[in-house]
Amino acid sequence: MKEIDLAFKSFADGLRIFAKSLEILADQISAMGGVKPSSPVTPIKTAAPKKPAAAKPIKAAPQPARTKKKKPAAAMKKTASAKTSVETVYDIIARAEKGVSSARISARTGYNAKKVANAIYKLKKRDRIQTVKKGVYIRK
């Protein structure tokens, strides 16, 4: 609704400016040739359009100098013993000969059911495990 009101206001302002330009043009023509307009133009009494306030430049507040702390190189590299959750779940499934349930995986890893389900989904997509029955998985 605000957009429509704004559009109508700008259109009305444009018409006012156009009417004033026509009046000035009519005055100039009558002054040059002595010709009077066929019908007198009556000015429309409206409120003067407000000019928008000039935008003041915003000064950025000075920021304190930042010191960047570097992590040691050992902390940045992934160690060989660190495994992802998908790898951990796959190791548990691979060790089970008869299959393992998602509840058993959750109990052994300490992961919640959602994390185990996501890991199983990724392993299925990679075609590394298969479903024996609902909730029980075995390595391919």
N, C-alpha and C positions, 0 to 999 in steps of 0.2 A: 504494500500500500504506500509505503514511503517513497518507493521508486516512482510510482505513478504520480504522486503529488509533486515530486521533484521535477519530473518531466514536464508536467503542466506549468509549473512555475517558470521553468526555463523557456518554454514555448511562449508564455505570456510576456516575459521580459523581451524576447526576440521581437514579438509583434510591436511592443512599445517603442523599441529602438527603430524599427522599420517605419512606424508612423511619424516619429520625430524627423527621420531622414526625409520622408516625403514632404513634410511641412517645410523643412529647410530648402528642399529642391523647388517647391512651389514658390517660396519667397524669392529665391534667386531668379527664377524664370520671370516672375512678375517685375522684378527690379530691372532686368535686362531689356525686356521687350515691352514692358508696360502692359502685358497681358495678365488679366486676373483669372484666377481659377473659376471654373463654371459653378462650383458649389463650394462654399466656404468650409474649411476643415475645422471642426470643433475639437478642441483638445479633450482628451479623455482624462478625467480626474482620477488618478490612482495614486497609491502610495509610492513614493520614490523607492526604487529597488535598492536593497541594502548591499553594500559591497562587502565581500568576504574579508575577514581580517587577514592581514598579511601574515604569512607563516614565518615564525621566528625560527632561525636555525637552532637545532638542538645540539648543545655541546656535550660531547661524551665525557663522562667523569674519568679522571685519570685513574688507571688501574695500577695496582702495585706490581712490581716486577715479579714474574713467576720463575721459580726455580724448578727445573724438571728433574725429578729423581729418576735415576737409571736403575733398572733392575739388574742384578747380577746375571751374567751369562748363563750360569747353571740353572737359575730359576726360569729363564726364558725358554730353554730347550725342554722338550718333553722327554722325561726319563723312560728308560726301557721298561721299568716295572709298572708304570702307569697305564691302565687299561680303560677303555671306554666302557660304558654300560652294555653296549651291544656285544663287545668282545667277552665281557664277563659272563653274560647270559649264554653266549654260544659255548663257552668253555664248560659250563654246567651241563648243557644239553649234550655236548659231545661226549662227556664222561659217562652219561647214563646210557646203559645198553638197552633197557626196556622202555626208555622214554621218561620224561620228567614233566610234572604238572607245573602250571604257572604259579600256583600257590606255593609249591616246594621251592621254586626259583626265588620267589619273593622272600621266603623264610631264610634261605641260605645267603642271599645277597643283602637283605635289609632294604631293598628297593620297594617302593609302593607299587600297587597293582597297575597303575597307569604307566609307570616307567617300564615295567616288565612287558606290558602289552605293546608299547611302542618299540621296544627292542625286538620282540618276537615278530612284529610286523616288518621291521627292516630286514631281519634275517630271512623271512619268507620271500620278500621282494628280491633279495640277493640270491635266492634259491639255494640256501645253505641248510635249511631245516624243512621238515615236513610234519604234518599233523597226523598223529596216530588215531586219536579220537579227540573229542572236544576237550580242550584244555591240556592235552598231553602232546609233547613234541619230542622228535627224535632227529638226529643228524642224518643228512642224506649221504 
